[in-house]
């Protein structure tokens, strides 16, 4: 689940991740790339879900609030980074296509 709110000075994301594998996931990070109107990266946010240690079938939640460069924000890309550095792209939001 992912809830997005566009704010007058940026945006916020509240979400939940679910470990659908049979293995434990450790040190997963949520990566939010903030993009400008040229779809160039303005910023990158790294957030750890709570809990950061996910057993098989377990869920964790996360929250991101971004309020910098707000006049330049065009959208965001949400992905996950595993403990070995592998990045898994997930979703693009608002003005990003």
N, C-alpha and C positions, 0 to 999 in steps of 0.2 A: 504494500500500500504506500502511496505517496501523495501528500497534500502540499500544494504549492500556493503561496500567497504573494502576489505582486504588491509591494508597499511603495509609498511615495518616495522613499529613499533607498530602495533596493528590493530584496525579496527574502522569503523564508521557505524552507523545505522541512517537512516533518515526514518521516517514513519508517518503514519496518522492513527488515530483511529476514528471509527464511532460509535456513540451511536445508536444502532439498537433497543433499548427498547423504551417504551412509557414513561419512567420515567427519571427525571433529574439525571445525575451522577455528584457527587461532589468528589473532592480530589482523583481522579483516579491517580495511579502511574504506570509508566512503569518500570518493573523489568527486568534487564539484568543480568543473572548469567553467569560469565565468567568461562569456564571449561578448565582444563589441559588435557594432553594426557590420563590420567586415568579416565577422565570424573568426576573428583573431582572439587568442586568449588574453584576457585582461588580468586574470588572477586564477589561482588554484587553491581550493580549500580541502584540507584533509580532516576527516572527522571519524572518530572511532565509535562504533555502535555500543550500546549498553544492553547486555554484557558483550565484551569483546571476544569471549570464548563461547563458541556455539557448538553444542552437541548436535548430532543428527536430528533433524526435525524441529530444532529449537528456533525461536525468533528473537530478534533484537531490534531495538528502536534507535533512531538517530534524529538529530535536529540541527539545522544549519540556518543561520541568519546572516545575510550579507548586506552591508550598507555603505560600501565604498564605491567610488567611481559610478555612482548610480545614474548619472546623466548619460553614461556611455554604454550601459548594459543593454544588450540585445537578447541575450538568452543564456542558457547553461546546458552543459552536458553532464550527466550523472553516470558514474561508473564505480566499480568496486576494484580494490587492489588486494590481492591475497598476500600472505606472509612471505611468499617467494618473489613478490614483485609483479606477478602476472596481473594485467589490467583487463577487466571484463566490462565492456561498454554496456550501458543499460538503456538510458532514455535521454532525449533532448527535450528541452522545455521552452516555453512561450514562443518567442519570435524565431526560434531556430527550426529549420526544416531539414 
